[in-house]
Amino acid sequence: MDSVRIDIVNAEGPLFSGDAALVIAPLREGDAGFLPGHSPLLAILRAGALRVQDANGGEQVFYVSGGFVEVQPRHVMVLADIGERAADIDEALAARAVEDAARRAEEQASKTDYAHAEAELAQAIARLSVVRRYRSRTPYSAPERTR
């Protein structure tokens, strides 16, 4: 058992499906790696980088936010509220989203609105961080999207 099947689905539909030697997911408790044969687990995702490594050391990176990851010994299912390939994120637009979210957070008067704006800012920062950290990596040639 040298690979695990991974399926990544976002709110719009399937994003990726393939085999992986290692999956690293951003969980609420911190990043966690899943190898073939991992014990069953159900965990909540936080905003961050979902990394899928193949047997040859190639890697694909996705930005995910919200949702769950279900791990079985031979299968990892990621159900993300938001999910996109890091290579598809426009860095300039992501940076602008951080600025806009920071401005909205500063303008909020109520605690409820401020908390919502802060959560939006945290997601925008995580998305920008993913694109800046992982975009320069050369993606391996993987199967096309299942969309």
Secondary structure, DSSP 4 states (H G I P E B T S, - for coil): ---EEEEEEETTEEEEEEEESEEEEEETTEEEEE-TTPPPEEEEB-SEEEEEE-TTS-EEEEEEEEEEEEEETTEEEEEEEEEEEGGG--HHHHHHHHHHHHHHHHH--SHHHHHHHHHHHHHHHHHHHHHHHHTTSPPP--PPP--
